[in-house]
């Protein structure tokens, strides 16, 4: 058992997937990526890859923004990913990272006339945030990069320096996560998650016009809220002060799943514990991603890990 990678159109052990220090993407951040969760179900003895095709569809859109050519089709990328997860043999939650990037070994700031490549690797990945007890957040002094500077709808590697600054600032203040604001001071998103507010029994989340990454988990939660709980979601501008009076608040993301927020800027949210609606959405989402829901057949791809030593 061990990690594998898709590297230069071949599946190889992860330790053999190396790039040069001269690689354009390493020097200039000229790449785009996705994160795909594989969720282990011990009763089924399977890993369920969640909304894999949607992630690769978004990767294709991100790549077009950066003028990166991906030679493989979405179907081929899905097949490769299933084989990587199968070969790795992990019987635990995993994270799949596809990255399309400027692979040319050249110096010079540009997108044109630089070679492209695509790699995928898989590795074990546990809980990103402690969702059971809820998390403490603070608004960051680092503002979300506007779409007119780096397009937020594309998962560009370089833009995540912005997120890293915010995340570490939150950690230095004793918090679990940062909430980033737009240049105008309205709520945008977390360092790697979308954000929702529960107010008067309804969900509210920033509009895509706020320059957010339109998350796949975000869209999943909105659909589950509507179809399973009869709760609609309003996508609109959210002033920072609205967070403080929220009945409930939570983050969503591939890494974070659904993570309840119990405190923002030293202010208790609701009663200081994960709220009822948030809990219901957490439970619904968990059932789906583990292959225990009727919606799992629509959104999940089951993979049986290869036996140890196979």
N, C-alpha and C positions, 0 to 999 in steps of 0.2 A: 504494500500500500504506500502511495506517495503522490505528491502533486505532479500534474502534467500540464503542458502548455501546447497551444497551437502556435507555432513559430515558423515563419517563412513557409507557410502552407504545408507544414508537417507537424504531427503530434510527437513531442519529445518530452523527456523528463524536464521538470521545471528548471533544474540546475543547469541545463544545457541551453536555455533560452536567454542569450546575452546580447546586449547591444553595445555599440561603441560609445565612448565618452564624447565623440564628435557628433553624435546623432542630433539632427536639427531640433527634434521635439524636446530633447533633454536640455538643450541650450536656450530654446525660445518658447517652450510651452505650446508648440504647434501640434496638438493632438486632441482627440476627443474620446470619450470612454462611456461605458455603461457599468452598472452593478446589477447582477442578477442573483437573487437569493435561491439557494437550494435548501429546502426545509425537510429534515429527516423525520420520518414517522416510524418509530420502532415496531409498532404493531403490524404495519404493512411491510416493514423492512424495505422501504423505498425512500428515495429522495424526490421531493416534488419541486421542480423548477417553476417559479412563479412568473407568469406572463412573459415568457422568454421572447416570443415573437415581437411583442410590443416594444421590448427593450431594443431589439435589433432594428426594428423599423425606425426608432428614434436615433439610433446610432447612424443609420444611413442619412437621416436628415442633418444631423450634426456634421457628418463628414462632408456633405455638399457645401455647408456653410464655410468650411475651412479648405475647400477645393482639394479634398482627399478622395482618391478613387479607391473604392473597396471592390476587389475583383469577385469576391464570393457573393452569392445571393443570400437573402435572408434564410431561405430554406437550407442552404448549405451550412450556414453559420449555426443554425439550430442543430443540425445533425452532428457537426463537430463538437458542439457543447455537450450534447448528450453523451457522446463517446468519451470526452474528457472526464466528465463526472463519473461515468461507469468505470473507466480504467482506474481512476484515483482510488476507488474502493472505500471512500469515507462513509462511515455510518454515524454521521453527525451533520449539523447544519454547515453548509458551505457557502462560499461567495465566489461567483464567477465574474471575472473582470475582462471584458473585451476592450481593447484599446486600438484605435486607428490613428496613425501618426505619420508625421513627416520623418521618414527613416533615412533620408539622404545625409551623408556625412559631409556637410558643407557649412560654411560660415556665411551668414548674411540674413538679415531680417526680411522675410518675404514668404509668400505661399506658393508662388509660381516657380516652375522649373526645379522642384525638389521632389525626390522619389517618395512614394507612400508605401506603407505596409500595415498589416493588421495582426495583432497577437491576441490570444485569449489564455488566461490561466485560471486555475481553480485551487482554492485553499480553504481549510476549515475556518469558520467564522461564527462566533457565539453572539451573545447579546451585546448590542452597541450601546444601549442606554438601559438603565434599571427601570423598566416600565411598571414593575409590580408595585413599588412604593411611590412612584411619581418622581418627577425631576424638577430641579430648581434652575431657573433661567434668568438671564439679565439681557437687557438691550445693549447692543454693542456700539462702541464709538466708531467702528468701521462700517461705513455705509455700503449697501449692496451696489456692486458695479452696474451702472445703467446699461440698458440694451443698446444704446447708441455708442457705447464704448466697447463692450464685448457682448455679443448676443446671448442673453440669459437662457433662451430656449435650447441652445446647444450646450452639451456637457463638455465644455472646452477645458482641457487640463490646466491651462494657465490661469483661468479665472478662479481656481480653487485656492490660490494664494490668499485671495480675499476672505474665503471661508476659514482658512487656517488661522489667519490673524484674529478673526472674531472668536473662533473656538478656543484658542489659547488665552485670549483676553478673558473670556468667561471662566476658564479654569483657574486663572490667576486671581479671580475674584471669588473663588470658592463655589462656582456654579457648575452645573452639568452641561449646559448648552447656551449658545448665544442666539438672540433674536436680532436679525439684521433689519434695518430700516432702509427705505428708499432715499434717494437724494433729497426728497421733499420732506422726509421725516415720518412717513407712514410705514406701517408694518409690511415687510416683504416676506421673509422666510427665516428658517434656522440656518445654521452653517451648512447643513446637508439634508434639510428636511423642509417640507411645507408645514404651514401652521393653520390651525382651525380654532375658532372661538365658538362656544355654545352660548347662545343668548335667547331667552324666552322659548326654549325648546327647539330652536333652529340652528343650523350650522352656518357660520360665516367664514369665508376664507378670502385672502387677497386675490384680485383678478389677475389674469395673465398680463394685463397691461401694466402691472407693477414691476415687470421685468423678471418675474420669478421663473424658475424651472417648473414647467407644468408636469408634475410628478405622476408616475404610473400608480403608485400607492395612493396618492391624492385622489386620482380619478376613481380608483377602486373603492375607497372609503365613501366617496360621494354617491356612488351607485349602490353600495350596500346600505347606506343610510336611507336612500330613497326607496329601494325595493323591499328591504327587510324590516325597516323601522318606520317607514312612512314619513321620513324627515327630509325636507328639501334643504339645499345649500344655496346661499346667496354669495356670489362672487363680486366683491366690491372693495373699495378703498376702506382701510381700517386704520384710524388714528391710533397712535401708541397708547393713549390714555384709555381707549376702549378695552385694552387687554386687562387693565386693573379691575374693572367692574364686571368681567366675564363670569358667568355661572360655572363654566368649565373651559378648559383650553388643552389642546393636545397637538403633538407633532406627528407627521407621517413621513415615511421614507422607506426605501428598500432596506437600508441597514437598520433603521430605528423601528420599523413596523409601525404600530400605533403607540405613542408614548405620552401618557398624561403629564401635564404640567401642573404642579401644585403651588409654585411660587414664581413671581416675576418681579425683578427689581425690589426684592425684600418685601413684597406685598403678597399676601396669601390669596390664592385663586379659589373662589368658592369656599368650601369648608376645609380646604387644605388637604384634601384627599382626592384620588381619582373619582370623577363624577359618574353618575349613573349612565348617561348616554355614552360617555367615553368608554366605560367598562363594556357596555353592550357591543360597541364597535370593535373593541379589542378582541372580544370573544368571537365575534363573527369572522373577523379577519384571520384569527388564529385557526379556526376551523377550516377556512378556505385554503390557506397556504400549506396546511398539513395533509391535505387530501381527504378531509373528513366532511366535506360539504358538496351538495349538488353542483355548486358553482365551480368546484375544483376541476370538474371534467372540462369546463370551458376555459379555465385560466391556468391550469397546472399541467406540466409534462412529467410523468413519473419515470424515474430511472432506478433500476436495480443495480447497486454497486457490485463490481466484480469481486469474487471471493478473494481473500487474502492469499497471495502467492500465485494467483491466476495470471 
